Amino acid sequence: MSEHNAKVASLVARLNEPSTSEAGSSRTPATEIDDDDIFAELEAEIENDSSAAFREHGMEQLKREMEQLQKMKSVGHGQYREVTDEKEVVQLSANEPRCVIHFFHHKFKRCEIMDKHLQRLAPKYFGTLFIRVFVENVPWLVERLGVKVLPCVMTFINGTSKDRFIGFEDLGNSDEFETATLEWKLINSGVVQKDESFGPSVTYGTKTAVRQHIRSRDTEDNDSDFDLDE
């Protein structure tokens, strides 16, 4: 049965493939396929299998996975979206098993740079919810969490704040840091899981990433971050 479970899991993974060309997606806008079409195709593959046990077990598992997939997509998994309602932000951070929140300000360029990298990672790690919140929309949360310098990316695991990345201090103190550097930080935080990646594998020990990590410890760049108190 374990072989059958692995087969169903590999089929279901196709449903989770990112739908845009970001982060090495296998689906491009020109070839994007509706989830219902994929589901129908997977049903046919399972029904045509020679094992009766696999057909019965596979269909049950596929339906459960499909229901869970649709539930996750309904709250924004697989995309990077802005949430404007403060209560919704609180609920998502409390209820999602893994959540990444970027606190940003429209007037700050470094927040735009952070957005670019998170936009690439969101479809790659479907199991983690990635959202952005404008600090002026969530004043209570900003005060509660002590968000003072932007950009600020916070990670939440099972409703508990795990890590925060303030400015680009841990990313090399450079506007030119690589997406892989941020990805490596999020993996170490535990908020994204490497085996859930649906994009290409990344070599996290690249010389560039290592140089940026070392430089982040040796360089101070306080003038480049946006201070909410100023």
N, C-alpha and C positions, 0 to 999 in steps of 0.2 A: 504493500500500500504506500510505502514511503516514495517509491518510484512514481506512483500515480500522483501523489501530493506534489512532488517536484514538477511534474508535467503541468498540472493545473496552475501552480504558482508561476511557471514561465509563461503560460498563456495569459494569465491575469496581468502580468507585468506589462503586457502590450497595451492594456487599457490605461496604464499610468504614464506612458511615454509622453513627454512634453509636446505640446501642440504647436510650438513656434520654433524658429530656427535658433533661438538663444541657447547658449550653453551646450552646443553640439547636439541639438535635438535630432531625432531620426525622422520626425515629421516636419515638413515645411508647409507654409501656407498653401502652396499649390497642390499638395498631396494630403492635406488634413482630412482625416476620416472621422465621421461621427461615431460616438461611443456605441450607439445602438447597432451600427453596422458591424463594429468589431465584436460586440457581444453576440450577434447572430452568427458571425463566422466562427467564434469560439464554441458556441453551442453545436454547430455542425461538426466541428473537429472532434468534440467529446462524444457525440452521438455515433460517429463513425468508428470509434475505437472498438477493437475486438473484445475488450474486457467488459463484461456486464457490470462488474463491481466498480470499475473505473467510471463507467458512464453514469451510474447512479451517484457515486460519491462526488465525481467531478462536477455534475450539474448543481448539486447542493452547495458545494464550496464556491462555485463560480457565482451563483446567485447571491450568496452572502458577501462575497468580495465586491460584487457590483453595487450592492446596496451601500456598503461601507464607502466605496469609492465616490458614489454620488453624494453621500452625506458630507464627505470631506471637501469635495469640489464646491458644494453649496456655501461653505464658509470661506472659500478662497484658497484652498490648497492647490498647488501647481501654478499659482500666479503671485505676483507682488502687487498688492493693492493698498490704497489709502483708506483708512477708517477714520471717519470724522466724529463719530459719536463716542463720547468718553465712557459711557456705561458699556458699550459694546467692546471697547478696548479692554476694559477691566474683565469682562466676562470671558473674552477670548484668551487673555493671559492666564486666567484662573482655570479654565476648562480644557484647554488644548494640552495634550501630552507634551508637545514640543512647539515652542513659539519664539520667533525672532521679531523684535519690535525696533524700528528705527524712528527715533525722535528727531524731527528735522524742522528747519525754518526755510521758507521760500527764498529768502534773501541771501542765503549763504551757499556759496559755490561748492564747498566741501560736502554739503549734504547731497548735492546733485551727483557728485562723484560716488558717494556711498550708495546712492540709489542705483547707479549704473551696475555696480557689482552685485547688489542684492537682487536686481532684476534678472541677472544671469543665473543666480543660484536657486531662486524660487522654483522654477520648473524642473530643476535637476533633482531637488530633494522634496518629493511630493509629500512625504510623511511629516514634514515640518511646515508650520504655517508662518509665512513671511508677510508682515504688514508694516506700513509707515504711518506715523501720526504727526500732524502739525502741532507743535507745542502750544500754540495759542488756543487750540481746540480742546486741550486736555490739561487745564491749569491745576486741577486737584491732583491728578496723577503725577504731573511734573514735580509738584511740591512733595508729594508723598514719597516718590522714589528718589528725590534729591537730584534731579536732572538739572545741571547747571551749565555744562559746556556741550556744544554741538559740533559735529554730529555725535549722537549717543545711540549706540546699538545695545539693547539689552536682550538677554536670552532667558527664557522661562522653561522649566521642566516640571511638569505636573503641578503647575500653579505656583511654583517657587522660583524666585529670581536666582539665576545661577551665576551669570557673568555679565559684565558690561564693558564695552569698548568705547572709550571717550576720545573724540577727535581721531587722529590717525596715530596716536602715541604708540599703540601696539602693532601698527601696520607699517612701520618704517618712517613715520613722520614725513611722508612724501605723498604728493598728489598722484604720483605715478605708480603706486603699489599695484600688485597683480591680484586678480580675483582669487587665485590659488592661495594667496597669503591669508585673506579673510576666511576662505573656505577651511583652511587648516586650523585657524583659531576656533571656528564654529564646531569643527569636528572634535577638537580637544575639549571644548566646552560640553560636548555631549548632546547639544541641541540638534545637530544633524548627524545622521548615521551613514557611514561610508558605504555600507552594503545596500543602502536604499537609493544610491545614485543611479539615475537613468541616463546620464550623459557619459562622456568619455572619462577614462581614468585620469587622475591628475597626479603628477609627481610633486609631492609637497616638500621634498628636500632639495629643491633646486637651488643653485647658487644665489639666484636673485632673491628668493624667499629668505634664505639664510642671512644674506647681507642686510635685507630690510629688517629682519628680526634683531640683528645685532645693533643696527643703526638706531632702532627704536629705544634701545637701552642707553645709548651714548649721546643722543641728540635731544635738545629741548627746543620746542617750537611753539611756545605759548601764544605768540601773536597770530598764529594761523587758525586757531579754534575760536568758535563763536561763543562768547560768554553771555548767558542770559541775564546776568546781574548788571551788565554794563548798559 
